[in-house]
Amino acid sequence: MTHKFKLCTVENEVILTDVNKTPTFNLKAVVQETGIKPDTLRAWERRYGLPQPERTAGRHRLYSQYDIDMLKWLQARQDEGLSISRAVDLWRQLEAEGESPVEAYGVESEETPSQIVAGDSINQLREGWIAACLKFDEHRARQILSQAFALFPMETVCFKLLQQSLAEIGAGWYEGRVTVQQEHFASALAFRQLETLLNAAPPPNKNGRIVVACAPEELHTFSALLITLLLRHRGWDVIYLGADVPPDRLSTTLSDIRPQLLIVTAQTLHTAGTLPGVALLARETNTPMAYGGGVFTMIEEIVPHIPAYYLGDELSAAPQVVERLVSGSHGEPQAQLASPAHQAALDQFTGHRSAIEADVLEALASADVPLRYLKNANRDLGDNIQAALALGDMDLLNHNLEWLQGLLVNFHYRMPEEVMKPYMAAYQKAAEEHLDQAGQPILEWLAHVN
């Protein structure tokens, strides 16, 4: 669409006016031009706010050429298989990103969606998006996303393209094939996409509120954002609290909001270990709590230790689980809470953790490993020990130990693989030096793995 401008005088000031947006055509002319019935035009205007015609003094609608181009664009997206609501979402998304939807998809565009990526399967689009992200090519990545949303439902793009892409890129980072800069770049693009979709979500039409938050110290927000998006598109009034929601004053916040459900996401064993405490705080205000996240599919043994409702292994099914919970068709969640022995060990470990880690650094001072990598190893192992104790099961560490060892020796930390055995031995010796009988669960686990 080529924009045409003319000079106009408004209150003695000369300004440029976009002729394409000048209200010129009546309803009959628009119907003749687009073939869309008047009732349909009025329904789209009422439900979706598109188009937004001007009104004459007699309250008759006047449309611009821009409105007509918009309606033809929406028709074209429907012909490609999109619902009108998804077509409207895509239009608003492109406008929010500063792009002209008509130029991006219209016949005047030099690059049609099918030319952006060879083929139109979601798998091919995902491969193309990953390749663009790894090359830091934001323009191409956004084009591929726009094509995907034009061809597939929102949920399909979010799960099959964005979520799976981030999982593949994350695996590449873990294995040392992807840099942290590449991972952050892709994550930022995905987050912005979800935020754009959230801004275009329809207003709520269901009673009650749902609060969505990330667990304390949890910085990965994709799952929480995606759950928020899915629920808003189903008409729920969802309040998203963001990353690393601290437990301080959580009860007060829930009392103020009075939600029907609190949803908390966690992606690591460390942050999953905070959930029993969050669930107990939620109970103080009689707020049911549900939870989910990638760590629960990797270590399913965590689930029995959290006194809240598990959303399941498939994030796509979470809205159905949420609606059952909100409807009240559920029993009281049961959990195997941490024993007094585990709580005592956690208290002692927390008090002596810094001393243990200092001894480990001293013991490995002569090793050919940068100090910062040893500090990272101490942080991750210590965090996981505290999480296992908070959950009441030291065996949970066995599932995470192999991942931790791989993390320490990969591109991220660069710890030589041969250092792992003396590192764990040094940790055991330091723990034996600082922990007494109360720390027995930790000492027994270290003796078992060394």
N, C-alpha and C positions, 0 to 999 in steps of 0.2 A: 504494500500500500504506500503510494507516494503522497506525502503531506504537502498541501498547498496553503500558502499563507497570504493574507492581504492586510494592508494597513487600515486600521479603524481608529476613530477618535472617540474616546470615552472620557467625559468630564474634562474636555480640553487637553487630554493626554493621548498622544499617538501610540498605539500598541499594535503588536502583531497578533492576528487571529488565525487559528487553524481552520481553514474552510471545511475540512473533513468533519469537524466536530460542530459545525454550525447547524442548529435545528432547522430542517428544510422540508422534510417529507412527512406527509400525514400517514395515518395507519393504513389506509387503502393502498397507497403507493408502496409501502413496505411489504404488505401481503403479496402484491403483484410481483415485487422484485425477488422475494425469498420463497414464496409458496407456503409460508408458515401461517396457520390459521390465527385469526385474531384472539380466540380464546387461549390458544397456546402462548402467544406473545404476552398476554396479560398474566397468565399463570407463571411464566418464567420471571416476569418482572416482580410479581408478588412473592414467589418462593425464593428466588436466587438474587434478586436485585439487579438482574441483567436482562435487557438493557435498561437504561434509566433515561427515558425520553423527557424532553422539556414539555411544558404545558402552555397552551394559549390562554388568553383571558377567559375563554369559554370552557377551559379545562380539557380541551382536545389535545391528544398526544402529537408531538412533533419530534421526528427522528432525524438524526444526522447520517451522513454517509458512513461515519465511523460505526454507528449503531448497525447499519445494514451489513457492513463488512464483518462485524462481530457475529451477527446472526448467521451469516453464511459460514463463518468459521466454526461455530457451534454445530451447525448442520453437518459439516464435513467430518467433525470428530465423531458425531453419532454414526455416520456412515461407516466409520472405521471400527465401530463396535463399542464406543464409549457411551455410558449413560449420560444424560444431560447434566446430572449433578457433578460427575467426574469431569466432564468437559468444562463446566464453569470453574471447578477447582483448578484445572490446568490453566485456563485463561488467566485467573487471578494470580496463580503462581508465577507465570511468565511476566506479567505486568509488575509484580512485586520485585522480580529480579532485574527490572529495567529493560526487558526485551519487549518488542512488539510481537504479539502472538500471530498476527496476520502475516508479518514479514517472515516469522520463523517457520510457518506452516503453509502459507498461501502459495498460489501459483506463481507469484512474482519472486518467491524465494529462490536463490541460486542453489541452495542445498536442501533438498527435501529429506524428511526423516529416514527414508530407506537408503539414502546415500551416506548417512552418518556412520552406520555400521552395516557391514555386509550381512544380510539376513535379518530376520526380525524375531528370532526366538529369545526368550528371556535369558537363556544361558549365553547366547552370543552377545547380548547387550551387557550382561554382567562382565564377561571377559573384556569387552571394550572399555567399560567404565573403570575396571581395575587397571588396565593398561594406561588409560589416560591419567588416572590418579598417580600411578608410579612415575609418570613423566611430568607431574605437576602441571598438567594441561587442563586448567579449570574450564576453559571455554568448551572444549570437546566433551569433558565429563558432564557439563550441564546440558549440552545438546543431546547426549545419549540418554540422560534422565528424562528430558522432555519427550524424546521419542518413546521411551518406555511407558511413560504415563499416558501417552496418546494411544498406545496399543493394548495396554493391560490395565486391569483394575488396580486401584491404589494399593490394596493389601498385597497383591502379587508383586508389585514393584518393591514395596517396603521389605517383604520377607525374602523374595527370591533374588532380588538385585542388591538392595542396600545391606540388609542383615548378613546375607551370605558373603557378600563382597568384603565387609568388615571382618568377618570370621576368617576368610582366606588371607586377607592382608595381615591380620593379627597372628595367624599361624606362620606367615612368612617372617614377621618380626621375631617371633619366638625362635625360629630356626636360623635366624641371622641373614635371611635373603632380602629382607625389607628393612629400611632404616626407620628410626623413630620419627624422623621428619616426614617420610612418606606416609607412615601410619597416621600421624597427626593431621596431615593434609587431607587424607581420605575421610577421616572421622569428622573433621570440621565441615567438609562438604555435605556429608550425610546428615549431620546435626542441623545444618542450615536448611536442608531440604525438609526435614521433619518440622522444623519451626515454621517454614513457609506454609506447609500443609495445615499446621495447627491454626495459624492465623486465618486461614480460609475456611476453617471448620464451621458448620452451621451452629446457631445458638442452641442451647439445651432445651429439650422438650419433655424431660423426665424430672420427677420430683426427687429431691435429695441430692447430696453431694458425695463425691468420692475424692479422697486425697491420695496423690501418688508422689512418692519420694524415693530417693536413693538412700541406702543404709549409711549410717555414720562412717565416714572415711571412704565411702564408695564414690569414685570420680567418673566412672563409666555410666553415662546417662542415656545411651541409645535405647535400651529396653524400656526404661521408665518413660521416655518421650514417646516411644511407639505405642505403649499401652495407653498413654494419655490420648494419643491421636485416635486409636481404635475406639475408645470409649466415647470420645466426643462425637465421633461420626455416628455413634449409636444413640445420640441424644442425651448423654449424661453430662451433668455439670461437674467437671473435673478440675481440681485445684492441683497444679503441679508445683512442688516445692523445690525441685532441682537436686543437684549433687550434694553429697556429704551433709545430710541433714542431721545435726547433732541432737542427742537425746535431751539436752537441757531444754526445759520448758516445753517439751513435746506435749505433755499432758495439758498444759495451758492452751497451746495452739489447737489441740483437738477439741477442747472444751469450747473454745471460741467458734470454731468452724462447725462442730457437731456433724461430722460426716457419717454416712451410713457404712463406710468401709475405708480402711487405710490400707494402701498397697505399697510395699517396700521391696525394692529390687537390690540384689547383691550379685556380684560377678566373681568373687574370690572367696576362698575359705576364710581369709582374714575378716572380710566385711560380713560374711554370713555369721561369723561368731558374735556379731553385735545384735543379731535379730532376736534372740531370746529376751534380752533386756528391753528392746524396743516393744516387743509384744506385751511384756508385763506392764510397761508404761501405758500402752494403749488400753489395757484392761482397766486401768484406774479410771478411765472415762467411759467404760463400757463400749469401746469402739472395736468392732471386729477387725482383725488384721489378716491380710493375705500377702503372700510373697512369691517371688520367682527370680529367675536369673540363670545364666549359663552354668554356674558352679554346681547347681543342683542336678543337672544332667550328667556332669562329669563325676560327681561324688554324691550319688543318690542316698548314701548312708547318712547324709546330713539331715535329711527331711524329718526323720522321726524325733529329732532333738529340738525342733522349733515349735513352740506352742501357738501356731497360727495355721491358716489354711494355705496349702500349696496350690499355686495356679496351674501346675502341670508342666510337663517337659516341652510342650509346644506352645510358644507364645501366641500363635494364631488362634488358639482355642481359649485364651485367657478371657476375652469378653464374655463368652458363654458361662465360664466358671464364675466370673464376677456377678453376672446377673442372677445366677442361682444363689450366691451368697447374699446378695442384697435383698432377694425375695424372702430370705429367711429359711429356705429349704436346706438346712444343714444342721449337723450336730456340733457339739462343743469339740474343738480340736484337742487332741491328746498328744502328749510329748514326753520324752524321757529327758527330764531336766538334769543339769549337772548335779552330781552328788556333793555332799559336804567335803569329801576328800578332794574332789576336783576343784572346788571353790577355794579350799585352803591352799592347794598347789598353785592356783592362779594368783592368789594374793601374795604368796611368797615369791613366785617367779617375777611378778611385776615389780616387787620391791628390790630384787637383786639382779634384774635383767641387765642394767647398765654395767654392773661389775663383771658379770659373766662375759658380756661382749667385749669389755676392755681387756680381759684376760685372753680371749681368743685373738684379738688383734696383736697383743704382745707376743703370744706363742708363735704366730705366723709372720712376725716382723721380717724374718729373713727370707721368707718365700718370695718368689719373683711374681708378685701379684700387686697391682696398684692398691693403695689403701682404700680408695673409694669403692672398689669392687668387694673387698672384704666387709666394708660397712654395709653395703647393699645386701650381701648375703646374711649378715647378722640381722638386719631389719626384717627381711622376708621370713627367715626361719623363726625369729622371735615372735613376729606377728602371727604366724601359723600355729605356734605352740600355744599362744594365748587364746586363739580361736578354738582350738581343739579342747582346751580346758574349759572354756566358757560353754561349749556345746556338750561337755561331759563325756568325751570319747577320744582318747589319744590315738586310737587306731585310724581316725580320720587323717592323721598326718601321713600314714603309709600311702594313701592314695595320692597325696600331694607331694610326697618326697621326690618321686621320679621327675615330676614336672619342675620342682624346684632345682634339682640337680641339672636338668637340661637348661634351665634358665641361667644358671650360674656359669655354665661353660659355653653358652652361645655367644653370638656377636654382641649382645647387649652388655654382658658383664665381662666377657673375655677371661674368665677364670680358667686356668689350665685344668683339664680333666683330672690329672694326677694329683691336684691339690685337694680334691673333694674329700678323699679319705682322711688325710691329716686334718682337714678343716673340721670334719665331724668328730674326729677323735679329740681335737682341742676343745670343741664345744662340750663334749661329754665331761672332760676333765675339769673344765671351769665350772660346770653345773654341779659336779660332785663337791667342789671346793666351797660353793656358796649356798647350796640347798641342803636342808636336813630332812628329817622324816616326812615333813609336810610336802616336800617336793618329790616324793617317791614316784608318783605317776610319770613325771618327766624323766627321772633317772632311769626307770625301767624301760621307757621307750628308747632312750638314747643307747642304753646297753643292748637293746634288741637290734637296732639298726646298724650299730658299729661292728 
